Amino acid sequence: MQLGLVGLGRMGANMTRRLMKDGHDLVVTDLDAGQVEMLAGEGATAAASIAELVEKLAAPRVVWLMVPSGEATESTFREALDRLAQGDVIVDGANSHYTDSLRRGQEAARKGVRLVDAGVSGGVWGLAEGYNLMVGGEPGAVELITPLLESLAPPQGHAHVGPVGAGHFVKMVHNGIEYGLLQAYGEGFEALAAYPHAELDLERIAELWTHGAVVRSWLLELLVRALEDDPRLEEIRGYVDDNGMGRWTVDFGVEHAVPLPAISAALFARFRSRQDDGFSAKVVAALRNQFGGHPVKGA
């Protein structure tokens, strides 16, 4: 299937590679010409602009946006929408706020263009393991892009979760849950590191818990990797950024009276991490680097 992909950063470049490996025809563009040239060298068709990318696509055109949420997505969406026609599809793969997706879906529909909002999870591991895709949109548009979803996702790893807006709403809640899980691991391992009678082998304990324990998970496996490299996480600061989606989840809870105490506490713990250097924050920082390639600050 032919696809135009805009944005060749940490996620977009590897999504392009995974799609090309499965036989899809990719036309790509990015503000960084070097990224475009690199992917063209691997088999993609280069485009110098969104306008050129659209010209190289056959109808019905599918343009997938993988640019940062906020103003970058807004401007890219509008530029693509101006150049697309009735029956074409825009897929927004950024971490956009679901209310923005609802608005953009209505704007696109007035022109006969269909918006699909795709929550994408998988981080730097997506190229090899596949991406989990939470997709919102009208059924015809989702059906059109299903071959792409099947190539990007592992088995059972994509779902049409509802109309436009639902994909990004589900991804928002997904990231809120992620905040809580990371914080629970961070606090637990801070307690282990504080054991007063001996220095416990944190890597061994983390690895132990990956075998049959109730708290086993992929995140715990990634913590094993982080502790292998730095057994007491002495080489990184416990400074943890937030990408906005945890805040949005808490905001939703406040607006709709949905109790979210664990997710709220995890968000505020990230704010606290920027003021001191606790061990739990080091664990969360290390895990975010392991699963998403998010940068860490040196100690």
N, C-alpha and C positions, 0 to 999 in steps of 0.2 A: 504494500500500500504506500502511496505517496503522502508525505507529511512535510510541512514547513515548520521548523522549530526555531523560535527566537529566544536566544539566551543560552550561552554555552559555558556557564559557570560550573561549579562543583557538581550540580545535579544534571543540568542540561547536556553537558558534554558526554557524560556516561550514559544517559538515556539515549542519546543519539547513537552511541556505539552499540548498545544492547539492541536497539531497533535495527540497525544495519546488519548486525550479526544474524538477525532473524529474517533478512531478505527485504526489508522495507527500503523505500527510496526516500532519502532525506535531503531536503533543501534547507540550509542553515544560514543564520546571520547572527551577528553579535556586534556590540560597539567595539570590541577588541578584535581587530582584523587578524591578529595572530592566532586567536582561537579558531576563527573561520578557516584560515589557511591550514591549520593543523588537522581539523576534521575533514577538510576537502582532501587532504593527503591520505586520509583513511577511507575515502570512498563517498563522502557526502558531496552534494552540489553546493558550491559557494554562492552566496548572494550578498551584495554590498549594502543592501538596505531592505526594509520590509516591503517597499514597493517592488523591488526586483524579485524578492522571494515570492510574492503573490503572483507576479507575472510568470514565474517558472512552474506554477502549480496548475494542474488540470482540475476542472470543476467536477464534482463539488469539492472545493478547496478546504483543507483542514490546516489551521495554523495553531500551533501549540506554543503558549507563552511560558517561558521558564525564567522570568526576571524577578527581581526583588519586589515584594508586595509594597503597596503604597503608591507614591507618585510614579515610580518606574512602570508598574503594571498599568496604572491609569493611562499614562501617555501612550504606552505601547498598544494597549487595547484600542484606544481611539484611532491611532494611526492604522492599525490593521482593519478596524471596522470601516474606515473611510474607503478602503481599497477592495473590500470583499463585497459579494453580491448575494442575492437571495439563494438560500440552500447551502451556503458555505457554513463552516463551523469554526468557532474560536474556542480553544481549550485553555483555560487559565490554570496552570499548575503551581502558581505561587501560593503562599500562605495568606491569601486575601481574607479580609473580614467578610463574613457571609452576607452582611447587609450590602456591602459593595457589590458582591456577586449578584444579589437580587436586583439591584439597580442596573447593573451592566446587562443582565439578561433581558430586562425590559427594553433598554436602549437598543440592543442588538435585534430584538424581535421586531421592533418598528421598521427595521430595514430588511427583515426576512432572514437575517443571519442568526444562527443558533449558538448560544453560549453553553459550554459544558464547564462546570467548575470541578476541578480534580484535586482533591487532597492527596498529596504524594508523601509517603513515608518510606524510608529505606536508607537515607543518608549515603555515605561513601561506600556502603556495602551493596547498594542497589545493582551495580553493574554485574556482579557475580551472583548475588542471591535473589535479585528481583525487587521490584518496588510494590509496596502495598498501596492500592489506589482506591480512594473513596470518591465516587463520581456522582455528581448531580447534573440533571439536565432532562430535556424531553426525550422520550424513548427512541425516536428516530435518529437523533443526533448521537446518542450513546451507542446505538446499534452500528452506526456508520464507523465509529472509532474503535469498536470492539476488537478488531484484529490488532490494533496498536496496544490496547490494554492487555490482551492475551500475551503479547510478546514482552511487554514490560514487567508484568507481574509473575510471581511464582504461582504454582497451582493453587486455586481457591483464593488468590491474592487480590482480586479486584471485584467490586460490586457497585451496581447502580443503586445508590442509597436513597434517591428521591429526586424531586424537581430541582431546578436551578437554585443554588444557595445551600442545598443540603450537603453537598460534597465538602464545602469549606466549613460548614457548621460541624460536621462529624470530625473533620481534621482538627478543628479548634478544640473540641472536647478530648480527642486523642492526645493532643499536646498538653492539655491540662492534666490528664491522667499521668502522662510522662513526668510532669513536674513532681507529682506526689510520689511516684515510684522512685525517682532519682533521690528525692529527699529522704525517703525511708531507708534506702540503702546507705546513703551518706551518714545518717544519724546512727544506724546500727553499727557501721564499721568505725565510727568515732568512739562508740562505747567499747568495742573490742580493742581498739588501740589504747584505750585508757585503763585496761585491766591492770590492777596494781601489783599482782603477785608474779608476773612473768611477762615477757614480751611475746605476744601471740603471733603466730605466722599467719598474717592476714590473707596472703595469697592461697595458702593451703586451705584455710577455712572457706574462702570464696569458692575454690575449686571443689571442695567437699560438697558444698551446698548445691552444686549444679547436678548432683547425682541423686535424684529422688526426693530431695527436700521440698517442702511446701513452697519455699521462697525461691526455688530455681527459676531461671529465666534467661533469655538472651542477654539482657543487661548484666546479669551476674557473670555470664561467660565473658563479656567484655571487660568487666572489672578484674577478672583473673588476668586478662592480657595486660591491663594497665598496671597491676601490681607486680607482674613478672618484670616489667621494665623499670619499675620504681617502687620497691616494696613498702615504703612508708610515704610515698607521694611527696618526697622532699624537694623534687625538682620543679614543681608547679605551685602557683599561688591558688588559694581557694577562692578565686574570683569568678563568679558565675553570671553571665549575661542572661537576659531573657529576650525572647524574640517577639513578644507582643501577644502571642496566642494564649499564654497562661493568664495574662492580664485580661484578655477578652473573655476567657472562660469565667473568671471571677466576676467581671462586670456583668455577664449574663446571669450569673447566680444572684447577684444583688438586684438586678432589674426584674427578675422573674421569681424571686423568693425561693430559689433552689439552694439548699444548704450545701456548701462546698468547703467545709473546714479544712480538710487535708490539703486540697489544692491551693486554697488561700494561704495557708501557713507556708507551703512550699514556695509560693511566689514571694512572700515577705522574707523568707530565709535567703532567697537570692539577693534581695536588696541588702540584707545584713552582710552577705558575703563580701560586699564591696567595701566594708568598713573594717573587717578584721580577716584573719586567715585560719579559720577553724578547719579541722580535719574533714568534717562532713562536706564542707564546700569543696575541698580538694577532690573527694570522691566524685561529686557531681560534675566538677570540671573535667576530671579524667574520663568519666563515662561519656560526656557530650563530645569530647574529642574522639573517643573510640568509635561511637556509632555514627556521628555526623561530620567528623572532620573539623568541628568547631575549634578555633584556635584557643590555646591555653597561654596564660601568662607565666613566665619563669619566676621561680622563687627569688 
